[in-house]
Amino acid sequence: MTDVRAALREAAQRLEGVSDTPRLDAELLMAHALEVERPALLLDPARFEIPADFSGLLERRLKHEPVAYIVGYRDFWTIRLKVGPGALIPRPDSETLIEAALSWIDAKDAPLRLLDLGTGPGTLLLALLSELPEAVGLGVDASQAALALAGENARALGLADRAVFCEGDWAAQVAGDFDLILCNPPYIADCEQLMPDVADFEPAGALFAGADGLADYRRIIPDLRRLLAPGGVAVLEIGHRQRISVTGLAEAAGFAVTCKQDLGGRDRALLLTRA
Ligand SMILES: C[S@@+](CC[C@H](N)C(=O)[O-])C[C@H]1O[C@@H](n2cnc3c(N)ncnc32)[C@H](O)[C@@H]1O
């Protein structure tokens, strides 16, 4: 009978050409099927037998379903988020926004008011609330599926008493003063071809933003002035070729802009403060 190590090797080989991270995917699927964390699997694979449902999980991945949808979660920053169809899978690049926001904050125990526009499964808001014990926040999204996951994630992380989620069309129904506004809007041009993992599984409403990918920035940025408290900052994720165009929109709306790069050195986050 094949052991777990051989099964992982074989699965990783089959996943080459489907995934950029075939071995990692195989390990995550095996750990999920065994109901253990990946480090426990890697430390002592000989302890386990191949679970019956591993081959079914592997077949799903071979059809390009993202690992996060198969296992039902994605780790982001220091938190684990439940994810599922209807909500974008959080991306490591978005951690640049968390770093940028935290570097802007002087006192982590300040009673800050946060707003996360397009919160998805609560990604940016919950990651920041986990770092800021006195902060409270509002997460807005147009997707009910995403909002249901955000609420579940807030409860699972013990943050539900400091996070409110509501359905909305960007900031149209939002009023108030926020010290920190976060937003990772759709920013892919409609004509762009995406990998099947993304195109066939993740919601188009979380990805595409008109002919030039800027449609949502054009709607969001003008509202930020009304919502930003004196001394506050808005942190926007951008596609790595969008710095000049989104900076132009922000400057036209009266903001001073600085840019932060992601771990790959690409432009990824813009910080907007009142000029
Ligand atoms: C790129 S995803 C980001 C999700 C999450 N913030 C993250 O980083 O994982 C964009 C999000 O914006 C939401 N969205 C799209 N159009 C919207 C609108 N008009 N009003 C509010 N949210 C919207 C999508 O449903 C999606 O959850």
The ligand as a MOL file (V3000), in Angstrom:
LIG
                    3D

  0  0  0     0  0            999 V3000
M  V30 BEGIN CTAB
M  V30 COUNTS 27 29 0 0 0
M  V30 BEGIN ATOM
M  V30 1 C -10.7130 42.4270 -4.5610 0
M  V30 2 S -12.0400 41.9430 -3.4930 0 CHG=1
M  V30 3 C -11.3180 42.3020 -1.8960 0
M  V30 4 C -11.9100 41.5380 -0.7470 0
M  V30 5 C -11.1730 41.7330 0.5760 0
M  V30 6 N -11.0800 43.1270 0.9450 0
M  V30 7 C -9.7830 41.1440 0.4900 0
M  V30 8 O -8.8040 41.9040 0.3950 0
M  V30 9 O -9.6560 39.9020 0.5600 0 CHG=-1
M  V30 10 C -13.1780 43.2860 -3.7500 0
M  V30 11 C -14.4210 43.2350 -2.9000 0
M  V30 12 O -15.2320 44.3740 -3.2450 0
M  V30 13 C -16.5880 43.9620 -3.2610 0
M  V30 14 N -17.3530 44.8860 -4.1120 0
M  V30 15 C -17.4230 44.9350 -5.4640 0
M  V30 16 N -18.2330 45.9370 -5.8590 0
M  V30 17 C -18.6870 46.5410 -4.7260 0
M  V30 18 C -19.5390 47.6410 -4.4850 0
M  V30 19 N -20.1190 48.3280 -5.4800 0
M  V30 20 N -19.7810 48.0000 -3.2020 0
M  V30 21 C -19.2060 47.3130 -2.1770 0
M  V30 22 N -18.3770 46.2540 -2.3510 0
M  V30 23 C -18.1180 45.8750 -3.6100 0
M  V30 24 C -16.5490 42.5360 -3.7810 0
M  V30 25 O -17.7360 41.8290 -3.4510 0
M  V30 26 C -15.3000 42.0120 -3.1040 0
M  V30 27 O -15.5910 41.4230 -1.8670 0
M  V30 END ATOM
M  V30 BEGIN BOND
M  V30 1 1 1 2
M  V30 2 1 2 3
M  V30 3 1 2 10
M  V30 4 1 3 4
M  V30 5 1 4 5
M  V30 6 1 5 6
M  V30 7 1 5 7
M  V30 8 2 7 8
M  V30 9 1 7 9
M  V30 10 1 10 11
M  V30 11 1 11 12
M  V30 12 1 11 26
M  V30 13 1 12 13
M  V30 14 1 13 14
M  V30 15 1 13 24
M  V30 16 1 14 15
M  V30 17 1 14 23
M  V30 18 2 15 16
M  V30 19 1 16 17
M  V30 20 1 17 18
M  V30 21 2 17 23
M  V30 22 1 18 19
M  V30 23 2 18 20
M  V30 24 1 20 21
M  V30 25 2 21 22
M  V30 26 1 22 23
M  V30 27 1 24 25
M  V30 28 1 24 26
M  V30 29 1 26 27
M  V30 END BOND
M  V30 END CTAB
M  END
